[in-house]
């Protein structure tokens, strides 16, 4: 079933729509001449060479997010998705994490295009960083292109970008590959699976999907097409593993709408604040619909939420009656019973809008007793502590907080076990390749494949960077290419490595001691200092004796350098660092970072 295409707006006029000409390539028939008499015995039968396809996951395996996969056949490569991941406790100060593009940069002359399955950040977030290195054409459905458009505009890459809108049900040609877009259900409109054809065979990649028989303003997943592909003969199926641990079926999105209706009624005269993923347009639509039904105005908080709502409304994916959405700065003009605020921060991210509300740091929204706050999302693995912290702070301020574990205010956009098995039964692949998920998700999905009758030898459990060679004869990992994570900190891309992260964690855990001293350049005598400065280690006024001991240790080290005629700055710093570190560890059993600063006069 093809995805319904909303109206095109003038702001997307630079986006080139892919046009399907409908022309079919017809191979020329050749009539074989009969062999000459007497030569049949001399003829040898030549076997047709086995065609091989390389599938190279460069992100998305053994992790949540950062999805990117390369398909390589001879001298042609095309990419599926180019996403980012959120930083964790091991990456302090980092803004986002993107894939390592090293392999793609080495082979950029072979790359024919980038196909995007849907518009979530873990599938489009790294697109600007890829385009800064290579200007490959991008193919996606209408809303996905609209969201990429905004990202490229922000990075000043839009003018040179080659953006192509492809409707579900259409097919594009990328070198030796043809790629068919198949409509699926997910938590964002415009999601597609891909049927990838090349001389090696037919491969299906699901993207993120679920089977929702009652979707919000969308068509049901095109199961019939998957069945047709299965009858055609599928070499390999790459399947979403995110919910492979969960039995049964994923609930319909309409269940959340019913919960919203109940909680909006319970809110009474109090203000309602709903936190959800900015890209969950179906969820946002249901919030707006319920607000209209209750006679409330809607304000949007959070940069990403504001951008997505603007794009989705502009392209016709969000239906918003005139006058319903108001500016956040004007909420003071309305009583609490007339307001709904839709905000980012459902993952408890520091500096997100909901986080700033919880800690009284938001410019426009101050939490007041009685506020009903609905967190309509499931914490991404690793974010549970952040979410709990925000919930606790909101409750301290008298808010009534509703979150996913308590009520049906969130349903997943990913297929559970029975849906994965249903798709497997339709596609009937020769090889099964679980993707998109942590190691536990991939292994669980692999076991589902075994339960459906696929032999263990035909199930591929790979890691990022593995080159998986697939042919009609078999599937195996033939080599490993460079694949990992690149850290983005502000405007810096990749300039924060393991050494910098180690120092950041050291500073966060133990603090820093700075030892400043001035020496005579000619003689090495101490002219001033040493002065010991503590930051994040001890409070100087309450630890004067410890600071004095550290100062004496530094002075003794400098005296030994003078006696032994050691003038090399590196050697002097090393001796001072070691002396102060030993002194502090003996007194405190702690090891702060020691930074000696030596000035020669």
Secondary structure as GFF3:
##gff-version 3
##sequence-region A 1 601
A	DSSP	three_ten_helix	10	12	.	.	.	ID=ss1
A	DSSP	beta_strand	16	17	.	.	.	ID=ss2
A	DSSP	three_ten_helix	40	42	.	.	.	ID=ss3
A	DSSP	beta_strand	53	59	.	.	.	ID=ss4
A	DSSP	beta_strand	68	73	.	.	.	ID=ss5
A	DSSP	beta_strand	76	80	.	.	.	ID=ss6
A	DSSP	beta_strand	84	86	.	.	.	ID=ss7
A	DSSP	beta_strand	96	99	.	.	.	ID=ss8
A	DSSP	alpha_helix	102	106	.	.	.	ID=ss9
A	DSSP	three_ten_helix	108	110	.	.	.	ID=ss10
A	DSSP	beta_strand	111	115	.	.	.	ID=ss11
A	DSSP	alpha_helix	121	124	.	.	.	ID=ss12
A	DSSP	alpha_helix	127	131	.	.	.	ID=ss13
A	DSSP	beta_strand	138	140	.	.	.	ID=ss14
A	DSSP	alpha_helix	142	154	.	.	.	ID=ss15
A	DSSP	beta_strand	163	165	.	.	.	ID=ss16
A	DSSP	beta_strand	171	174	.	.	.	ID=ss17
A	DSSP	beta_strand	177	183	.	.	.	ID=ss18
A	DSSP	beta_strand	192	198	.	.	.	ID=ss19
A	DSSP	beta_strand	201	205	.	.	.	ID=ss20
A	DSSP	alpha_helix	223	232	.	.	.	ID=ss21
A	DSSP	beta_strand	236	240	.	.	.	ID=ss22
A	DSSP	alpha_helix	254	267	.	.	.	ID=ss23
A	DSSP	beta_strand	272	275	.	.	.	ID=ss24
A	DSSP	alpha_helix	281	293	.	.	.	ID=ss25
A	DSSP	beta_strand	297	301	.	.	.	ID=ss26
A	DSSP	alpha_helix	303	314	.	.	.	ID=ss27
A	DSSP	beta_strand	325	326	.	.	.	ID=ss28
A	DSSP	three_ten_helix	328	333	.	.	.	ID=ss29
A	DSSP	three_ten_helix	336	338	.	.	.	ID=ss30
A	DSSP	beta_strand	339	343	.	.	.	ID=ss31
A	DSSP	alpha_helix	353	358	.	.	.	ID=ss32
A	DSSP	beta_strand	372	375	.	.	.	ID=ss33
A	DSSP	alpha_helix	384	396	.	.	.	ID=ss34
A	DSSP	beta_strand	400	403	.	.	.	ID=ss35
A	DSSP	alpha_helix	417	427	.	.	.	ID=ss36
A	DSSP	beta_strand	431	435	.	.	.	ID=ss37
A	DSSP	alpha_helix	439	451	.	.	.	ID=ss38
A	DSSP	three_ten_helix	456	458	.	.	.	ID=ss39
A	DSSP	beta_strand	459	460	.	.	.	ID=ss40
A	DSSP	beta_strand	466	470	.	.	.	ID=ss41
A	DSSP	beta_strand	475	480	.	.	.	ID=ss42
A	DSSP	beta_strand	485	489	.	.	.	ID=ss43
A	DSSP	beta_strand	492	493	.	.	.	ID=ss44
A	DSSP	alpha_helix	498	510	.	.	.	ID=ss45
A	DSSP	beta_strand	512	519	.	.	.	ID=ss46
A	DSSP	beta_strand	526	535	.	.	.	ID=ss47
A	DSSP	three_ten_helix	540	542	.	.	.	ID=ss48
A	DSSP	alpha_helix	544	563	.	.	.	ID=ss49
A	DSSP	alpha_helix	569	588	.	.	.	ID=ss50
A	DSSP	beta_strand	593	600	.	.	.	ID=ss51
###
